[in-house]
Amino acid sequence: MNRTIIRPLSTLLMGSTYLLSEFVQADWVNILVSLFALTTIITYMPYLKRIPFILISALLGSAFLIFIFGDGLWEMFLGLNTNVSVLAIFIFVPLLSIPIKRGRYLEYLETVFNHYIKTTGQLYSFVKIALMGVGSVMNLGTVPIMYQLTDTASYQPYRMIRARALGRGFAMAFMWSPYFISVALILSYFDVSWIQIFPIGLSMAIIGIFLGVLFERKHSMPIEINQSTTDETISVKEAKRKLIELLVIILCLTALIMTIEYMVDLSVLTIIPLIAIVMSVGWGLVYERPRDLIKSYGQFTQERLPAMGNELSLFIAAGAFGAAILSAGASEWIIDFINFFGISHILVLIPVLLIIVNVLSFIGVHPIITMTALAITLSASPIFADDHLLLSFGLLANWMVSVIGSPFSGLNLLLSGLANSNPVAVGPRSNLLFALTLWFVCYLTICVLYFVL
């Protein structure tokens, strides 16, 4: 089969069979999920970049050795579907980018930017809020789009300000958006619902917005707007109306997900992909004829899905590795480590995990790997059985720090390429102090909630 077909096809079948498994309780369905996960990772491996290829190979090789001397290769095969529930969101939510692009919402956003932004402080705030808003649905794919939207003659000299705004805006959504892989991973393991995490995460995101403004205030300076960059074909009034329309759609979509989660016995990990599929069709038909919409889906499978190869393969491999070390007794190792150092309190554990996650991320170990192992182990631990909500948010806050602080995070590698800088400059040098300050606010909030709840 042509490689341009087999990669997206195996990816879609992996996500689709997972959704089927939520409605059809049968062993053969779970076997199909693992089979398509295996097909996906095999077909993507030849096209991975050098570092992801080495990392994923090391994870799969380690999992193979652990399973071959333990529970056997059949259990490794089944372990390939460990993170597929999370990947279903990663696969299907980007479908919403089709109606967002066809509806020209990003062009309207550009018009509002050109009209209102007069200082670098305003540029930072607008980009960060816009990224957190639109990016909460479109995920990492929004980052290069937003960077290009502000890559006009007027804003080009402020590439690092734009990079900081994009990185921090993405990280703010990282703590609450149900469309993000971080929240999906936490929900898939811990006994918490998204409705419980949402108000805490969104509150911290809003605090993060104001905190960023304070960080940038002393650097604010006037911007000389180049009038040739403005789009006179779109009025500011029309642009604001369309952006309000987009905001209402996103809020209604989020409210619908919350309502369905409350009313039916389905995980948000299942609800979100299903809503994304239905919504992308219904919303897409507003802007395109059925034939053109089908072409847009075809383009999506040929361009967007193959571009996800690193993340898809890494998450599948991390899930298999997590299942392997769990079968080898990792839960007991971590519990023994906690007991050895006398860590039996949630408020002590969270700072320790911050150090572990970020030290590993700074030496190149992807947080997905660390978080998968920690989530699998700690969610099953009786020691913290009553603290799942606080532990879940603590892990999200720790992950947030590594996302914008580590020079090896996918976000900072992407931003360094866009800003023509290096990952250290756009990562730890620009954002580590901000991230740790926001983490401290998150930790104080967790402390308050511990004594209140």
Buried (B, 14 or more C-beta within 10 A) or exposed (E): EEEEEBBBBBBBBBBBBBBBBBEEEEEEBBBBBBBBBBBBBEBBBEEBEEEBBEBBBEBBEBBBEBBEEEBEEEBBBBBBBBBBBBBBBBBBBBBBBBBBBBBBBBBBBBBBBBBEBEEBBBBBBBBBBBBBBBBBBBBBBBBBBBBEBBBBEBBEEBBBBBBBBBBBBBBBBBBBBBBBBBBBBBBBBBEBBBEBBBEBBBBBBBBBBEBBBEBBEEEBEEBEBEEEBBEEEBEBEEBBEBBEEBEEBBEEBBEEBBEBBEEEEEBBBBBBBBBBBEBBBEBBEEBBEEEEBEEBBEEBBBEBBBEBBBBBBBBBBBBBBBBBBBBBEBBEEBBEEBEEEEBEEBBEBBBBBBEBBBEBBBEEBBBBBBBBBBBBBBBEBEBBEEBBBBBBBBBBBBBBBBBBBBBBBBBBBBBBBBBEBEBEBBBBBBBBEBBEBBBEBBBEBBBEEBEEE
